[in-house]
Amino acid sequence: MTLRAFMHRIAVLAIFSLLLSGCEKGNPLTVVRAVAAGAPSLAPFFEENSGLGRDATTTVRSQPVQGSLQQGDTPGLYGGSKQPTICDVAKLERFLTDPRNHKKAQAWAGVLNIGTDGIPEYLDRLTPVLLRHDTLVKNHDYKREKSVPYNSLLQAGISILVDEQGLPAVKCSCGNPLRPFQGDTGRISVQFEDGTKKWAGYQRESVVAVKPAPRKLARIALVDVQEPARGINRPVGSTGEKDTTFNAKKRRTVPDLAGTTFARAGRELIDAGLAAGYTGQGVPSDGAKVTATDPPAGARLPFGQYVMLTVAGGGTSTSGGETGPTTTPPPPSSGAKTPPTSAPPTSGPPGSSGGRPGKASSPPPSSSSGRPGGSSSPPSSGTAPGSPSPGKSNGPPSPPPSTGSPPTGAPVTSSAPPPAPPTTTSAPATREPPSSGPATTEPATAEPVTSAPLTDGPSTTVAA
């Protein structure tokens, strides 16, 4: 090869590299630090050996996902075990309220947008779970009396606390506060460093990020990480002492979703104990119309299985990034939305959402006006009043209809109305020391909110 030909090739490669770098500037890769189960944090808020919590003692393989962004109430998103005391929430509260840890408490509370005086009430609304997927989060170390954020991939099997909308909130073993991942889930660069080796079974397509459920949850339906046929209903704000079980292998029927919106379809699948799946990295917009499902309506699947949704129209929103779950609640995706409501529903006494008596009356930091996915408001009844008929009129022309059309993110069918508001029972009991194992015969009235017998399957009821 002549020198001129060699230099020409170098120039072509340089130009090609510049073009590629120019394309990347608008949407660069997000660097993510891998965190393995059982691995100690380098700069934790609290020492790993302080007894705040522990990860699963056996390897938990990350489960396949069909869509890298899932709601916090997706059936089977999280796991549990017969030994539910994976997080000592009472000890974490004592540490954070100890005057000797005031600096840490200030930094910790600042990440979660609460004051230090609100820490006990906030912790009372958290629920311990085990990750069943390698999960993207914004993690926080503690350095020089300040919280230091960094994007993190937590391995399946790590124990965390989740809030009332199913969002990761605290890493149990070290007390590090967690926030939703802010990048594009399709454009990440996972770095296995600081002693963390690529774990067995790691697969890029099994990585998931979590966005908040549209409504507060009364309980979270888990899958036992050692016995997948065993489902666990865990009331929000409890640590496992009030668990009830269900048969996770019992078949659920795929509902007829053709013609509904993507948001409505996801809601109906969750209510049926199934998960909404989609192809590609772009999440369909809430108002996109569902044209088909795989498997089709009428098929029967075990708890937490994915139903792939095919949609037409409505566009897509990028996973993560500006349209993803960057805050709680997240910014709305594309399309018109129901006007936000700043006040929570008022039906039922304070504390009916599963929190502590006398404390759940104040809204959690994660609740606000925005609503991702399905809306809790009832669907529109049809065409707006006053709309002209398509036929010929004998009288003067009717005035044009109002421009306020139903929001595209709201359901448009009436064949499957949203579930009736749950009834409330007596205020839930305070958090008691966990027993040696979960209960399996607890009556439904012992739960914060119920809508069906727990022995028939998981409850996905949300608090009113």
C-alpha positions, 0 to 999 in steps of 0.5 A: 500500500502506497503512502498516499493510499494509506493517508487516504484511508486514514482520512476516510476513517477520521471523517467517518468517526466525526460523522458518528460522533456528531450523530451521538451528540444529540443522544449520547450513551449514559454511563451506568455503574453495575452493582452486584448483589451482596457487593458492598458499596464503596461510599455508602450512607451506612455501613453494609455490616450495620444490619439494615438489610441483606440481599437474596442469599441465593442467586436470582437470575434476571427475568426476561422483559418485553419492554425496558420501561415498566410500571411499578405495579406490573405483576411479578416485577418484584419478588419476595421470599419466605423470610421477608425480613430483608430490610430492617426499616425500624433500624434505618429510622433509628439511624436517620433520626439519631442526632449523631447522623443529622448530616447524613439524614439531611443529605438522605432526605434531600434526595427524596425531597422531604424534610428530616422531620418527615423521615419517619412518616416516609419510611412507614410507607415503604415496602421491602422487595427483592429485584427480579430484574437487573434494574436501572436506578439513580443511586446515591453515595455519601461523600464529604457530607453530601449525596453524590448521584450516579446511574446504577444497574442493580443486579437481580436479587438485591433488596430494596424498599419501594414507595407507594407507586412501586418506585425503588426508594432505598437500597436496603443493605446500605440505606442509599436513597434511590431515584428513577433512572433518567437516561434512555434505557436503549442507550446505556454503557454498563461498566463493571468495575470497582471489583464488580465482575459481570455476573452470570446470566447478565443479558442486556435485553433483561435490563429494566427501568421503573416508572411510577404506577398511576395510582397509590397501591394498597398491596404489591403482588410479588413472586417468590424468588426461590419458588416461582409458583408461590405468589405473595401479596404484601400490603404496602408499608408492611415488612412481610408480617402480613403477607398472604400467598396465592398460586402464581401458576393459576392461569389468567385470561387475556382480555379483549384489548383491540380498540383500546388505548395503550394506557387502558390496555396496560391497566386492564392487563395489570388488573388481570395479573398480566404484564404489558409488553411492547417491541423496541426501545420506544414506549408507545404513547398512552393514546396509541390504539391497540390493534392486536395482542400476542397471545390473543384475547381468551388465551390463558397465562400464568401470573406476570406473563407478558402480553405483547401489544401491537399499536397503531398511531399515537407515536412513541416516547423514548424510554427514559430521557426527558419523556421517561421516569425522571421524577415522581410523578414523571412528566407526561408523554406525548398527547393530550392528558387529563388535567392534573389534580393536585389533591388525592382522592378523599374517599375513605379515612386517612391511612386507608392506603396501607400507611401507618395510622395517623401518618398517611393523611399527608401525601408522600413525596412521590405523589403529585398531579401527573399521572403516567399510563392509565388514568384513575378517572373514568373513561369518556362516555363518547362524543362530546355533547352538541356534536353535529350528526353526519346526516343532512340537517333541515334547520340552521347549521349547528354551532361547531363542537367544543374544542375540548375533546377527550384526552388521547391518553384516556380510555375510549371504550366502555366495554371494560370500565375501570375497577370500582373504587375499593372499600376501606376497612379499619385502619391498618395496624402498626408495623410489628416485628416480623414473624418467622414466615408469611401468613397464608390464612389471614382474612381479607379484612386484615388488609388495608384495601381489598377487592377480591379473596386473596386465595384466588390470586393477587390483588392489584387494587389501588388505594382510593 
